[in-house]
Amino acid sequence: MRRALALLAAASAAAMLLPSSSGAVTVGAPLNLPANVAEGCQGFVIFGTPPSCTVFGLDSRGAWSSQTPRGSWTITTARVRTGLSVGPMAFTVVRSLRSQAGSPASGAICCSVPAESPVFVPAPNTVNEIPVSLPVTNTVEDIEGEPVEVVDYLGVSMLDLSSSLPLHRATSAADPAVSAGLSYFIPAMRRGQQALQAGGATELVPLVNGDYQPAPARGPACCAPSRRSRDAPGRAPPAPRSGTAGAAAGARARRGAGATGRACWPRRGAGSSRQAGPTSPSS
């Protein structure tokens, strides 16, 4: 998990933002690369067979990122470039919370899923464009006097092993995927769920992006006077810190943000519970 979050932190300003005249932006990876990974979710593990998986990622040189830009948005169109095999998928909003209390900021919780698209089966070997309505945010919320960073990412979930992964793997030193990295969850994260651990892999581009429309401005919160929102810096969540203070801050962040279940505090070097460590899927 630390490796996966460190990859995200390396691209603090890496969102691929292609503005339009309407104020919309396109966020995510370029889709002019071929999906050249033949395996499905099982390519992430050494032992066992995972039932499903969720992926999202970034470019460490800043060319693109799955991270939501600063502010509140609605994803209206999401795209995925598929390979030879396809099966049921869903676009997944992955949320990370991080308390900014203390110096340095303490504690990170990754990740939960506040929203997902309806399940769809895409066409093979093409870019699939799917209408969606997914609210996403990149803000800092004041919860009971504590600043909590809330950052969403756009990912895609393969819901069984029918699909080859919609990934592009680097094939040469000049390939754009050389500077890419991804985070993955096994099994797939679904709406309302949280993940205890994540894996990471490099030189792989998750072939997913989306069109983001600015969300309408919200009025003052009448039912939660202690909770305010302001734009967060455009950066991805840092590697988590351990300790009692961080855990307490994270727990308060979870309660204020409406999350359920217990806090997920990753261990150093931890990967998915079904894997020996982060591995790249074989083609």
Sequence and secondary structure as in RCSB ss.txt:
>XXXX:A:sequence
MRRALALLAAASAAAMLLPSSSGAVTVGAPLNLPANVAEGCQGFVIFGTPPSCTVFGLDSRGAWSSQTPRGSWTI
TTARVRTGLSVGPMAFTVVRSLRSQAGSPASGAICCSVPAESPVFVPAPNTVNEIPVSLPVTNTVEDIEGEPVEV
VDYLGVSMLDLSSSLPLHRATSAADPAVSAGLSYFIPAMRRGQQALQAGGATELVPLVNGDYQPAPARGPACCAP
SRRSRDAPGRAPPAPRSGTAGAAAGARARRGAGATGRACWPRRGAGSSRQAGPTSPSS
>XXXX:A:secstr
 HHHHHHHHTTTT    EE TTS EEEE  S S       GGGG SSS  S EEEEEEETTSS BSB  SEEEEE
EEEEEE  S    EEEEEEEEEEE  TTTT  EEEEEEEEE   B   SSSEEEEEEEEEEEEEEEEETTEEEEE
EEEEEEEE STTS   EEE  STTSGGGGEEEEEESS   TT B S  EEEESEEE EEEEEEE       SS T
TEEEEE  S        SHHHHHHHHHHHHHHT  S      TT   TTSSS      
